Amino acid sequence: MTHQQARHEREHGDPVVRTGVLFFSTPGCASCRTVRSIIARLDDTGEVPIVEIDAAADAASAARHRVLAAPTLLAFHQGIEVARRTGPASAEVLGELRAAAAGGTALGRSTAPRGLVVLRLLAALVLLLVGVLTATPTLVVVGAVIVIWALAPLAHKVYEFRTR
């Protein structure tokens, strides 16, 4: 750990992971206990560390990393988030996250819940369509806001790609 990373950790309370996986958990989370037990069984080579952060105790760090649910795993390569997984994770998924962090490449398959994004987009499009057909500006605005909300993670990834 460099002096700058140690100072950041002291000032902000969250560890700086250049290359590794952050595991955000909460004390009462059953899925977090399962992921924790899988991590304990993994072969720890030390090349790609998995650092656990209690999201309830360190809400500022969870907010800074846009963690909204537990468990959430974030893979970092050279300080850039390359993959994210929210929800229960198997040993295979943990291995893929470690490989993504080590290689700096995004996972071959999406770690975002696609069904939820598709559902948000469909709901937004229905609201937009009904709002336009009935000339109800409120529905049009709500539909547009939901479209932006559903597409925000994609826009964030595009921005990260362009700033590399």
N, C-alpha and C positions, 0 to 999 in steps of 0.2 A: 504494500500500500504506500503510495507516495504521500509526501507531506500535505499536498493540496487535497487529496482524498481524505486524509485523516482530519484535516480542518473542516472540510465539508460535513463529514460525519458528526464531528463535535457540534458544529453550528446548527445543522438541520436535523440531526438525529437519525437519519437513514443512511445505511451503508451505500457507498458508491461501488457499483459493480461494473467494472470495465468489460469483463467477459465472464458470464455466469448466469445463473437463474435466481431470480427473487421469488420466493414463495410467501404470498400473503395469506395469513390464516387468522381465525378467531378462536377463542377458547371453547365455545360451545358447539363448534361446527363438526358434525360427524364425518363429512367428506374430507375435512382437513385432517382429521385423525387418520383416515385411510391413506391419504397422500403422504402424511408424515411417516406412517409405517412402511410404505413402499420406498420412500427415500432412505429410510434406515437400512433396508435390505439391499439397496443398490450398491454396486461395486464403486467405492469412492476412490477414484484415481487422483483426485486433487486438481486435475486440469481444468475442470469446469465446476466450480463450487455451486451448491444450492444453499442460498441464505434465506432462512425463515424470518419473517417479520410479522409480529402480532399487529394486525390491522386495527384492532380495538384499542390497544395501548398506544399505537403510533398512527393516529388518524391523519396527521399532517403528511406523513410519508405516503400513506394510502391515497390521499387526495392528490398529492403531487404526481403520482403514477397513474391516476385515473382508475383506481381500483374501486369497483362498485359492489362486488360480491366476493365471497370466500368459498372455496379456495381460488386464488388467482395466481398463475405462474407467468412470469415475464422473463424471456430470454434476451440477454444483452450480449452484443459483440462489439468490442472497442467502444463501449459507452452508448451504443445505439440499440434501441429495442428492435429485435428482429422477429420476435414471435410472442404471442400471448395466448394463454389458455385459461378460461374461466370455467370452473366446475370440476367435478371429479376427474382425476387423471390416472391412467394406468402406467405401469412400468414402461410400456412401449412409448407412450406419449412423453413421459419424462426423459426417456432416451432421445427422442426426437428433439425435444427442447434443448437438451444439452448439446446435441449435434449441431443444431441451428446456432447456438451461442458460440460453439467452437469454430464453426465454419463461416459464420457471418451471413448465412443464407436463410431466407424465410423457409418455413416448412413447406413441403410439397403439397399438403392439403391445408385448407383453412382451419385455424383454431377458433375462429369466431362462430357462434351459433348461427348458421346460415338461415335456418328456419325462422328465427326471430327477426332477422333483418328483412326477409321476404314478407313475413307477416306485417311488419311495420309499413313496408312500402305498399303492400296491397291495401291496407287500411287507409293510408294517406291518399292513394289514387282514388279509392271509393269516395272519400270525403271531398276530394277535389272535383270529381265528376258530379256528385250530387250538388255540391255548392255552385258549380257553373250552370248546371241544368235548372236549378231552382233559383238562381240569382241570389244566393245567400252568401254575402261576403265573409261572414264568420266561418263558415265551413271551408271556404277557399283558403283563408288564412290558417286555420288549424291544420288543414291538409298540407299546406306548404311547409309549415313548421315541422310536421311529422316527417315529411320527405327529407328535410335538412337534417333532422335528428337521426334518421335511419342511415343517411349517407355520410354522416360526420366521420365515422371511423375510416371509411375509404379515403376521404379527403385528407385525413391525418396521415395515412400511409403514403399517399402521393406526395405530400409536402416533405415527409421524411426522406423519400427516395430522391427528390430534387435537391435536398440540402446535403446529400452525401458528397 
